[in-house]
Amino acid sequence: MRRGRSVDAYVFVKNADLATVEQLQRLVAVEGTGVRAVEPLTGPADAFVAVEAPDVRGVRRIVQGTLRDAGARDTDVALGIYPAQRIVRRWLQTPEYTAYARIRVHPGTAKDVVAAVEQMEGHLGSAAVTGTYDVLAAFGAQDFDTLTDVLLGQLHSLDAIAWSVTAIAQAEGPGGAS
């Protein structure tokens, strides 16, 4: 990582009950936790957590300390490595539905996939990442049908994608976390 730049980590929490997800959401408001956003999900993960730390050791401390203390025991962690654009810009917008696509690509195509998803309707952010998948992309839409059209009609048409796993969030409305 470049000096002076923080490390972004994207954590998918599995096997978390409602109380754990709510505890994770409360961490966003606590200064110094490094937890930037938490979103409840449906699908193969129960929550998406965006983390920012000064370095990789800091990410590990947050995941193995702060998140586990809140009850998140089963996590899939990816570090953003390209581009500098961050997935968490999604919180500047408020779509009704958000999809987080974890994408495995064919070797040598991660930057091409990031560039392609950036042009898709509803793109909220994307990055090449480390971990069990190669690219993380977030898409938003005001209705479920539009979101699924993007996923099935645009994302799944990219030849460079070997497979993808997608989890979806719906805004919780006034007073709730989005």
C-alpha positions in Angstrom: 0.0 0.0 0.0 1.1 3.6 -0.6 2.4 5.6 2.3 -0.1 8.0 3.8 -3.1 6.2 2.4 -5.4 4.2 4.7 -6.4 0.6 3.9 -10.0 -0.1 3.1 -11.4 -3.5 4.0 -14.7 -5.0 3.1 -16.1 -7.6 5.5 -18.9 -9.9 4.8 -20.3 -11.4 8.1 -22.0 -14.7 7.9 -24.0 -16.6 10.5 -24.9 -13.4 12.4 -28.2 -13.0 14.2 -30.2 -9.8 14.3 -28.6 -8.7 17.6 -25.1 -9.1 16.2 -26.0 -7.1 13.1 -27.5 -4.3 15.4 -24.4 -4.4 17.6 -22.2 -4.0 14.5 -24.4 -1.0 13.3 -23.8 0.8 16.6 -20.0 0.6 16.0 -20.3 3.1 13.1 -21.1 5.9 15.6 -18.2 5.1 17.9 -15.2 7.2 17.2 -11.9 5.3 16.6 -13.4 1.9 15.8 -12.5 2.1 12.1 -16.0 0.8 11.2 -17.3 3.2 8.5 -20.6 1.5 7.5 -22.6 -1.6 8.3 -25.5 -2.8 6.1 -27.7 -5.8 6.8 -27.9 -8.2 3.9 -29.9 -11.0 2.5 -28.2 -13.9 0.7 -24.9 -15.6 1.5 -24.0 -13.0 4.1 -25.9 -11.3 6.9 -24.0 -8.0 7.0 -21.6 -5.9 5.0 -19.0 -3.9 7.0 -16.8 -1.3 5.6 -13.6 -0.8 7.6 -10.8 1.7 7.3 -7.5 1.4 9.1 -4.0 2.9 8.8 -2.5 -0.4 7.7 -3.1 -4.1 7.3 -2.4 -4.8 11.0 -5.0 -2.3 11.9 -7.6 -4.1 9.7 -6.7 -7.3 11.5 -7.2 -5.7 14.9 -10.6 -4.4 13.9 -11.8 -7.7 12.4 -10.3 -10.0 15.1 -11.0 -7.5 18.0 -13.8 -5.0 17.5 -16.0 -7.0 15.1 -15.5 -10.3 17.0 -16.3 -8.6 20.3 -19.5 -7.4 18.7 -20.4 -11.1 17.8 -19.1 -11.3 14.2 -17.3 -14.6 14.3 -17.7 -15.9 10.7 -16.2 -13.3 8.3 -14.9 -13.0 4.8 -12.4 -10.1 4.5 -11.1 -8.4 1.4 -8.6 -5.5 1.2 -9.2 -2.9 -1.5 -6.1 -2.8 -3.8 -7.2 -1.0 -6.9 -8.4 1.7 -7.6 -8.1 4.4 -4.9 -11.9 4.8 -5.4 -13.7 3.4 -2.4 -16.8 1.2 -2.2 -18.0 3.3 0.8 -18.9 6.1 -1.5 -22.2 4.2 -1.7 -23.2 6.0 1.6 -23.3 9.3 -0.2 -26.3 8.0 -2.1 -29.4 6.3 -0.8 -30.9 3.8 -3.2 -33.7 1.6 -2.0 -31.8 -1.5 -3.0 -28.1 -2.2 -3.0 -26.3 -5.3 -4.4 -22.8 -6.3 -3.4 -21.3 -8.6 -6.0 -18.2 -10.5 -5.1 -16.6 -11.5 -8.4 -14.0 -14.0 -9.3 -12.4 -13.2 -12.6 -10.2 -15.0 -15.1 -6.5 -14.3 -14.5 -5.2 -10.9 -15.6 -8.7 -9.3 -16.1 -9.5 -7.7 -12.7 -8.7 -4.1 -13.9 -10.8 -4.7 -17.0 -13.7 -5.9 -14.9 -13.5 -2.9 -12.6 -13.5 -0.6 -15.6 -16.5 -2.4 -17.1 -18.6 -2.3 -13.9 -17.9 1.4 -13.4 -19.9 2.0 -16.6 -22.9 0.0 -15.6 -26.2 1.5 -14.5 -26.4 2.1 -10.8 -22.7 1.6 -10.1 -21.9 2.8 -6.6 -18.3 1.7 -6.3 -15.9 -1.1 -7.1 -12.4 -2.2 -6.4 -10.0 -5.0 -7.1 -9.5 -6.8 -3.8 -7.5 -9.5 -2.1 -9.2 -12.5 -0.7 -11.5 -15.3 -2.0 -12.7 -13.1 -4.8 -11.0 -10.6 -7.1 -13.4 -7.7 -7.5 -16.1 -6.2 -5.3 -18.8 -4.1 -7.0 -21.7 -2.3 -5.4 -24.8 -1.4 -7.5 -27.9 0.5 -6.4 -31.4 1.1 -7.7 -34.7 2.4 -6.5 -36.6 -0.8 -7.3 -35.7 -4.5 -7.2 -36.5 -5.1 -10.9 -34.0 -2.5 -12.1 -31.3 -3.9 -9.8 -31.8 -7.4 -11.0 -31.8 -6.2 -14.7 -28.3 -4.7 -14.0 -27.1 -7.9 -12.4 -28.5 -10.3 -14.9 -28.3 -8.2 -18.1 -25.1 -6.3 -17.6 -22.8 -7.9 -14.9 -23.4 -11.5 -15.9 -22.7 -10.7 -19.5 -19.0 -10.0 -18.9 -16.9 -12.8 -20.3 -14.0 -12.1 -17.9 -16.2 -13.2 -14.9 -15.6 -16.8 -13.8 -18.3 -16.6 -11.1 -20.0 -14.2 -8.7 -21.8 -14.2 -5.4 -24.2 -11.4 -4.7 -25.9 -10.2 -1.5 -28.7 -7.6 -1.4 -29.7 -4.9 1.1 -32.8 -2.9 1.3 -32.9 0.5 2.9 -34.5 0.3 6.3 -36.4 3.6 6.0 -36.6 6.6 8.4 -34.6 6.0 11.6 -33.0 2.8 10.4 -29.6 2.1 9.0 -29.2 1.9 5.3 
